[in-house]
Amino acid sequence: MYALLEFLHIVFRDLEKRMTLLALFHEVDRFLTGLATFYTTPFVGDTARDLVEYLEFSEGEISTNRKVPYAKAFSVIQSSGTGKSRMLTEVCFGFVWYTML
């Protein structure tokens, strides 16, 4: 943790209103505590399952040559705070890693 704080101190030292290292430490701690709380609450909704179904369907379309993709990639676009990262995390919890080969 000291190395992280030292790095952040170097990054922020040229800013006019930099935080003290102690204030920065408390801010990082508050963020990590909130993040831990966020990921321990139950996931609500079917979006993770829907994403897996979409990936499986897309892989089927590609593997049977019904569709020729430019790239095996997709975008997850939505407003901030709507659960994009949590949805992807839930997909990873259900599967060690889901990759389209």
Order of alpha helices (4+ residues) and beta strands (2+ residues): alpha-alpha-alpha-alpha
